[in-house]
Amino acid sequence: MIRVLVADHQPIVNYGIRMLFENSNDIKIVSTVNTAKQLINYLKKGNVDLVLMSMDLPDKNGITILRTIKKNYNNVRVIIFTAQPENIYASSGIRAGASGFLSKTATTSTIKKAILKVYKGGMYVTNAMAQKLTFDKNQNDTDLYHKLSMREIEVLKLICNGKKNNEIADELNINPKTVSTYKSRLMEKLNVTNLISLIDLGRQKT
């Protein structure tokens, strides 16, 4: 029996996934959580094989959560389950430790297929994304977004969410001056000259 923890801030999503597998013979939803803190606390119990996780939990950004799980609970596999675009979050999420990406528009059969594949050690993304990931490994991608480091992506997402320097520093456990450095770096890499333009461009990409 595959033990799955669902982490999503939307109660209807948690309820729907729980009902979907209520009578399953091979997948059991052991619990649902609404925040990153609840997620990590549950993982400490050690009775989870796989996490079906939103990238939009209210208390911490998804990339940071993935890094924490990868570092401290490496035996737990994670599938990103989100309404956010695959072309952005699949690549950055997998680099941060996820084993799959599912859109919230996925069919019930697709969700089950992804869980089974990832549990067995595979990776689940759409065919289009699989081709893109392979391409990215073998080409110098000219898309500015792919020039960003994982930390820069984290900072950019938090900036676009309206977080101030001190809030970003607290969430990522870095110095506020370092946040300012990342902002300057982001503006240089994304070829913008002010914060408003950075946010506009960032929201298009994240």
Residue, then its C-alpha position, 0 to 999 in steps of 0.5 A: m500500500i502506497r502511503v500518500l500525504v496530500a499538502d494543499h491550502q485548498p480544503i476542497v482539493n484535499y477532500g477530493i483527493r482523499m475521496l478519490f482513493e477512499n476505496s483504493n487497494d494500492i494507494k492510501i491517503v494517510s492524511t492531508v495538511n494545509t501548511a508547510k509546517q504541518l507537512i514537515n511535522y507529519l513527515k517527522k512521523g516517518n509513515v509517508d512514502l509520497v507527498l502530493m504537494s501544492m507549490d502555493l502553501p501559505d507559509k513557505n514557497g514550494i522550492t524551499i519546501l522541496r529542498t527541505i524534504k530532499k535534505n531531511y527526508n530523501n526517501v520520501r518522493v514528491i509530486i508537485f500538484t498545482a495549477q501553476p504552469e508546467n513549463i515553469y514549475a516542472s523544471s525548477g521543481i524537479r531540480a529542487g527534488a520533486s519526482g513529478f509534476l501534475s496539473k490540477t486539471a489532470t484526470t483521476s486516472t492520470i493522478k493514479k498513474a503518476i503516483l504509481k510511477v513515482y513510487k516505483g522510482g520513475m519520474y512523471v511529467t508530460n511528454a512535452m516537458a520530458q522532451k524539454l528537460t532532455f533538450d535543456k540538458n543538451q542545449n544552451d537555452t537562450d530563455l532568460y529564465h533558465k539563466l537563474s539559479m534556484r535561489e534566484i528563482e525563490v527570491l523572484k517568486l517571493i518578490c512577485n508575491g509582494k514580500k519585503n526584503n526582511e520577509i524574504a530574508d526570514e523565509l529563506n534564512i539569509n541576510p537582508k543585504t543578501v536579498s538586495t544583492y539577489k535583486s540586483r542580480l535578477m535585474e541584471k540577468l533579466n535585463v530590467t532597470n527597476l523593481i516594477s519591471l522586475i515584478d512584471l517580468g517575474r509574474q509572466k514567468t512565475 
